[in-house]
Amino acid sequence: MTAPTRNEQTIRRFYDAFARLDADTMAACYAEDASFDDEAFSLRGARQIGGMWKMLCSGTRAKGASVWKLSYRDVQADATRGQAHWDAHYLFSATGRIVDNAIDSRFTFTPEGLIATQRDRFDFWHWSRQALGTPGLLLGWSPMLRNKVRATAAANLATFLARQP
């Protein structure tokens, strides 16, 4: 077995911190001009990305720490790119519903080993059925619901960031 690359170590540090809900360590894994995209967020810059993780981790600690679980696997990285799969089990605070979400992440890295881009992909319809119940079951396939989730996530993050020093 070969020694992990610096970028593999960054991925592992990131997910180990996430499992502990340590948003500060997660945020420190990103370059200042990083970008993050998934089904709910499209973020630019370390302040927005770190803010998202702080918002999600603090919300989980406050309302769902007893059920929170994260595992990850299939970490691979070379000098510029990487990937991992992670599974999250959590309480979606807006509805109080339990969610089991399977996510595939793709990364690019700076020469210093920081995350430059992260693109997370998951089955939105599967997620929305769990997180939102009947509305997710009926409308999870629709752009309308996706846009509503994205708008709500952006508004929640803007409010959270406005309260940060």
Secondary structure as GFF3:
##gff-version 3
##sequence-region A 1 165
A	DSSP	alpha_helix	6	19	.	.	.	ID=ss1
A	DSSP	alpha_helix	23	27	.	.	.	ID=ss2
A	DSSP	beta_strand	30	37	.	.	.	ID=ss3
A	DSSP	beta_strand	42	44	.	.	.	ID=ss4
A	DSSP	alpha_helix	46	63	.	.	.	ID=ss5
A	DSSP	beta_strand	69	77	.	.	.	ID=ss6
A	DSSP	beta_strand	81	92	.	.	.	ID=ss7
A	DSSP	beta_strand	97	109	.	.	.	ID=ss8
A	DSSP	beta_strand	115	121	.	.	.	ID=ss9
A	DSSP	alpha_helix	124	132	.	.	.	ID=ss10
A	DSSP	alpha_helix	134	139	.	.	.	ID=ss11
A	DSSP	alpha_helix	143	162	.	.	.	ID=ss12
###
